[in-house]
Amino acid sequence: MGSSAKVAAVAPFELCYDSSKLSPTLSGYSVPQVDVMLEGGTNWTVVGGNSMAQVNSATACFAFVQAGGGTGGAPAVVIGGFQMENKLVVLDNDKKTLSFTPYLPARGFSCSNFNFTRAG
């Protein structure tokens, strides 16, 4: 993924690449992983499948959007549904915890492998 692969930005994303120059893997495009540090020192690792959005047939963009005013005036970043796709995410309100699995396709699964209905 060199600078020669960069292409014009596609809104709302700022950093986009010629997807034909990105190598595919089981975890999405072969790009550097993004490690999000959570409170308590836990790492949430975001791999290419959740960090690069295919916006058209020839372009993939870094799928994080900068938002205004984070803590202390630092920019905030939106982490949304795209980063959570193909992961199981559990929000436990009682324990005030967030749990998540690694990127499922890299392990040969997808969310469609699971039955999320609750029996009566």
C-alpha atoms as an extended CHARMM CRD file, in Angstrom:
* protein
*
       120  EXT
         1         1  MET       CA              0.0000000000        0.0000000000        0.0000000000  PROA      1               0.0000000000
         2         2  GLY       CA              2.2120000000        2.7740000000       -1.2560000000  PROA      2               0.0000000000
         3         3  SER       CA              1.4450000000        6.3980000000       -1.9470000000  PROA      3               0.0000000000
         4         4  SER       CA              0.9830000000        5.4810000000       -5.6340000000  PROA      4               0.0000000000
         5         5  ALA       CA             -2.1790000000        3.6210000000       -4.6180000000  PROA      5               0.0000000000
         6         6  LYS       CA             -3.7830000000        6.8000000000       -3.1910000000  PROA      6               0.0000000000
         7         7  VAL       CA             -6.7380000000        8.2360000000       -5.1010000000  PROA      7               0.0000000000
         8         8  ALA       CA             -9.1020000000       11.1770000000       -4.6280000000  PROA      8               0.0000000000
         9         9  ALA       CA            -11.1420000000       11.1660000000       -1.4140000000  PROA      9               0.0000000000
        10        10  VAL       CA            -14.7600000000        9.9910000000       -1.5200000000  PROA      10              0.0000000000
        11        11  ALA       CA            -16.9730000000       11.7810000000        1.0300000000  PROA      11              0.0000000000
        12        12  PRO       CA            -17.3150000000       11.3620000000        3.9100000000  PROA      12              0.0000000000
        13        13  PHE       CA            -13.9400000000        9.5890000000        3.8990000000  PROA      13              0.0000000000
        14        14  GLU       CA            -10.6310000000       11.4350000000        3.6290000000  PROA      14              0.0000000000
        15        15  LEU       CA             -8.1170000000        8.6910000000        2.7880000000  PROA      15              0.0000000000
        16        16  CYS       CA             -8.8480000000        6.4900000000       -0.2330000000  PROA      16              0.0000000000
        17        17  TYR       CA             -6.9080000000        3.9700000000       -2.3160000000  PROA      17              0.0000000000
        18        18  ASP       CA             -7.0840000000        2.1870000000       -5.6590000000  PROA      18              0.0000000000
        19        19  SER       CA             -8.4390000000       -1.1250000000       -4.3870000000  PROA      19              0.0000000000
        20        20  SER       CA             -6.7890000000       -3.0650000000       -7.2410000000  PROA      20              0.0000000000
        21        21  LYS       CA             -3.4380000000       -2.2190000000       -5.6070000000  PROA      21              0.0000000000
        22        22  LEU       CA             -4.4800000000       -3.5530000000       -2.1830000000  PROA      22              0.0000000000
        23        23  SER       CA             -3.9010000000       -7.2300000000       -1.4230000000  PROA      23              0.0000000000
        24        24  PRO       CA             -6.9670000000       -9.1520000000       -0.1740000000  PROA      24              0.0000000000
        25        25  THR       CA             -6.6990000000      -11.4830000000        2.8410000000  PROA      25              0.0000000000
        26        26  LEU       CA             -9.1860000000      -13.4030000000        5.0110000000  PROA      26              0.0000000000
        27        27  SER       CA             -9.2590000000      -10.3110000000        7.2580000000  PROA      27              0.0000000000
        28        28  GLY       CA            -10.0470000000       -7.8750000000        4.4430000000  PROA      28              0.0000000000
        29        29  TYR       CA             -7.4200000000       -5.8040000000        2.6620000000  PROA      29              0.0000000000
        30        30  SER       CA             -3.8280000000       -6.2220000000        3.8370000000  PROA      30              0.0000000000
        31        31  VAL       CA             -3.4710000000       -2.8560000000        5.5640000000  PROA      31              0.0000000000
        32        32  PRO       CA             -2.0350000000       -1.9290000000        8.9630000000  PROA      32              0.0000000000
        33        33  GLN       CA             -4.3860000000       -2.8360000000       11.8030000000  PROA      33              0.0000000000
        34        34  VAL       CA             -5.9000000000       -0.0920000000       13.9380000000  PROA      34              0.0000000000
        35        35  ASP       CA             -5.6540000000       -0.6080000000       17.6950000000  PROA      35              0.0000000000
        36        36  VAL       CA             -8.2540000000        1.3160000000       19.6780000000  PROA      36              0.0000000000
        37        37  MET       CA             -7.2610000000        1.5990000000       23.3380000000  PROA      37              0.0000000000
        38        38  LEU       CA            -10.2710000000        1.2950000000       25.6330000000  PROA      38              0.0000000000
        39        39  GLU       CA            -10.5480000000        2.2640000000       29.2750000000  PROA      39              0.0000000000
        40        40  GLY       CA             -8.7540000000       -0.2450000000       31.4700000000  PROA      40              0.0000000000
        41        41  GLY       CA             -6.0880000000       -0.9690000000       28.8560000000  PROA      41              0.0000000000
        42        42  THR       CA             -8.1110000000       -3.3110000000       26.6440000000  PROA      42              0.0000000000
        43        43  ASN       CA             -7.2760000000       -3.1690000000       22.9290000000  PROA      43              0.0000000000
        44        44  TRP       CA             -9.9110000000       -3.3510000000       20.2150000000  PROA      44              0.0000000000
        45        45  THR       CA             -8.0290000000       -4.3790000000       17.0690000000  PROA      45              0.0000000000
        46        46  VAL       CA             -9.6790000000       -3.3150000000       13.8190000000  PROA      46              0.0000000000
        47        47  VAL       CA             -8.4230000000       -5.2100000000       10.7350000000  PROA      47              0.0000000000
        48        48  GLY       CA             -8.7970000000       -4.3520000000        7.0430000000  PROA      48              0.0000000000
        49        49  GLY       CA            -12.2630000000       -5.8940000000        6.7860000000  PROA      49              0.0000000000
        50        50  ASN       CA            -13.5290000000       -3.3380000000        9.3080000000  PROA      50              0.0000000000
        51        51  SER       CA            -11.1930000000       -0.4500000000        8.5200000000  PROA      51              0.0000000000
        52        52  MET       CA            -11.4140000000       -0.2020000000        4.7160000000  PROA      52              0.0000000000
        53        53  ALA       CA            -14.7940000000        0.4470000000        3.0710000000  PROA      53              0.0000000000
        54        54  GLN       CA            -15.2170000000       -0.4780000000       -0.5970000000  PROA      54              0.0000000000
        55        55  VAL       CA            -16.9730000000        2.6920000000       -1.8400000000  PROA      55              0.0000000000
        56        56  ASN       CA            -17.1050000000        1.7340000000       -5.5230000000  PROA      56              0.0000000000
        57        57  SER       CA            -15.6500000000       -0.9630000000       -7.7840000000  PROA      57              0.0000000000
        58        58  ALA       CA            -12.2050000000        0.6760000000       -7.8780000000  PROA      58              0.0000000000
        59        59  THR       CA            -11.8690000000        2.4970000000       -4.5510000000  PROA      59              0.0000000000
        60        60  ALA       CA            -11.5190000000        1.5190000000       -0.8920000000  PROA      60              0.0000000000
        61        61  CYS       CA            -11.3700000000        4.1780000000        1.8310000000  PROA      61              0.0000000000
        62        62  PHE       CA            -10.1430000000        4.2670000000        5.4280000000  PROA      62              0.0000000000
        63        63  ALA       CA            -13.5450000000        3.9500000000        7.1120000000  PROA      63              0.0000000000
        64        64  PHE       CA            -13.1870000000        6.2890000000       10.0540000000  PROA      64              0.0000000000
        65        65  VAL       CA            -14.7710000000        9.7390000000       10.0510000000  PROA      65              0.0000000000
        66        66  GLN       CA            -13.3940000000       12.6100000000       12.0760000000  PROA      66              0.0000000000
        67        67  ALA       CA            -16.0190000000       14.3750000000       14.1580000000  PROA      67              0.0000000000
        68        68  GLY       CA            -15.8000000000       17.6330000000       16.0390000000  PROA      68              0.0000000000
        69        69  GLY       CA            -14.6680000000       18.3470000000       19.5750000000  PROA      69              0.0000000000
        70        70  GLY       CA            -13.3790000000       15.3950000000       21.4760000000  PROA      70              0.0000000000
        71        71  THR       CA            -12.1130000000       15.5410000000       25.0530000000  PROA      71              0.0000000000
        72        72  GLY       CA             -9.8130000000       18.4790000000       25.7180000000  PROA      72              0.0000000000
        73        73  GLY       CA            -10.3650000000       19.9060000000       22.2380000000  PROA      73              0.0000000000
        74        74  ALA       CA             -8.8110000000       16.8650000000       20.5220000000  PROA      74              0.0000000000
        75        75  PRO       CA            -10.6640000000       15.6040000000       17.4540000000  PROA      75              0.0000000000
        76        76  ALA       CA            -13.0840000000       12.7570000000       18.0180000000  PROA      76              0.0000000000
        77        77  VAL       CA            -13.3960000000        9.8090000000       15.6430000000  PROA      77              0.0000000000
        78        78  VAL       CA            -16.6480000000        8.0540000000       14.8270000000  PROA      78              0.0000000000
        79        79  ILE       CA            -16.5280000000        4.2950000000       15.3070000000  PROA      79              0.0000000000
        80        80  GLY       CA            -19.7580000000        2.9060000000       13.9860000000  PROA      80              0.0000000000
        81        81  GLY       CA            -21.5720000000       -0.0110000000       12.4940000000  PROA      81              0.0000000000
        82        82  PHE       CA            -18.9420000000       -0.6750000000        9.8320000000  PROA      82              0.0000000000
        83        83  GLN       CA            -16.2780000000       -1.3380000000       12.4820000000  PROA      83              0.0000000000
        84        84  MET       CA            -18.6750000000       -3.7220000000       14.2380000000  PROA      84              0.0000000000
        85        85  GLU       CA            -19.6830000000       -5.7280000000       11.1390000000  PROA      85              0.0000000000
        86        86  ASN       CA            -18.8000000000       -9.4090000000       11.3010000000  PROA      86              0.0000000000
        87        87  LYS       CA            -18.0100000000       -9.2240000000       15.0010000000  PROA      87              0.0000000000
        88        88  LEU       CA            -20.1570000000      -10.2810000000       17.9090000000  PROA      88              0.0000000000
        89        89  VAL       CA            -20.4860000000       -7.3370000000       20.2870000000  PROA      89              0.0000000000
        90        90  VAL       CA            -21.9960000000       -7.6220000000       23.7810000000  PROA      90              0.0000000000
        91        91  LEU       CA            -22.9230000000       -4.5680000000       25.8380000000  PROA      91              0.0000000000
        92        92  ASP       CA            -23.5150000000       -5.5490000000       29.4670000000  PROA      92              0.0000000000
        93        93  ASN       CA            -25.2390000000       -2.5870000000       31.1240000000  PROA      93              0.0000000000
        94        94  ASP       CA            -25.1950000000       -4.1640000000       34.5900000000  PROA      94              0.0000000000
        95        95  LYS       CA            -21.4390000000       -4.7480000000       34.5430000000  PROA      95              0.0000000000
        96        96  LYS       CA            -20.8010000000       -1.6690000000       32.3630000000  PROA      96              0.0000000000
        97        97  THR       CA            -18.6740000000       -3.7320000000       29.9830000000  PROA      97              0.0000000000
        98        98  LEU       CA            -18.2090000000       -4.0900000000       26.2410000000  PROA      98              0.0000000000
        99        99  SER       CA            -17.0710000000       -7.4450000000       24.8480000000  PROA      99              0.0000000000
       100       100  PHE       CA            -16.3170000000       -8.3440000000       21.2460000000  PROA      100             0.0000000000
       101       101  THR       CA            -14.9760000000      -11.1740000000       19.0970000000  PROA      101             0.0000000000
       102       102  PRO       CA            -12.2020000000      -10.9690000000       16.5160000000  PROA      102             0.0000000000
       103       103  TYR       CA            -13.2030000000      -10.4390000000       12.8580000000  PROA      103             0.0000000000
       104       104  LEU       CA            -15.3720000000      -13.5150000000       12.1380000000  PROA      104             0.0000000000
       105       105  PRO       CA            -14.5440000000      -14.1050000000        8.4190000000  PROA      105             0.0000000000
       106       106  ALA       CA            -10.8760000000      -14.5880000000        9.3330000000  PROA      106             0.0000000000
       107       107  ARG       CA            -12.0470000000      -17.5600000000       11.4050000000  PROA      107             0.0000000000
       108       108  GLY       CA            -14.3290000000      -18.9560000000        8.6900000000  PROA      108             0.0000000000
       109       109  PHE       CA            -17.5810000000      -17.5580000000       10.1590000000  PROA      109             0.0000000000
       110       110  SER       CA            -20.0200000000      -14.7310000000        9.5590000000  PROA      110             0.0000000000
       111       111  CYS       CA            -22.8670000000      -13.3540000000       11.6400000000  PROA      111             0.0000000000
       112       112  SER       CA            -25.2640000000      -15.4600000000        9.5340000000  PROA      112             0.0000000000
       113       113  ASN       CA            -23.7920000000      -18.5790000000       11.2210000000  PROA      113             0.0000000000
       114       114  PHE       CA            -25.4780000000      -17.6010000000       14.4950000000  PROA      114             0.0000000000
       115       115  ASN       CA            -29.1260000000      -17.7320000000       15.5840000000  PROA      115             0.0000000000
       116       116  PHE       CA            -29.8620000000      -14.4950000000       17.4250000000  PROA      116             0.0000000000
       117       117  THR       CA            -33.4990000000      -15.2530000000       18.2130000000  PROA      117             0.0000000000
       118       118  ARG       CA            -34.5050000000      -15.6980000000       21.8070000000  PROA      118             0.0000000000
       119       119  ALA       CA            -36.6980000000      -18.6730000000       22.6820000000  PROA      119             0.0000000000
       120       120  GLY       CA            -39.8870000000      -17.7980000000       24.6160000000  PROA      120             0.0000000000
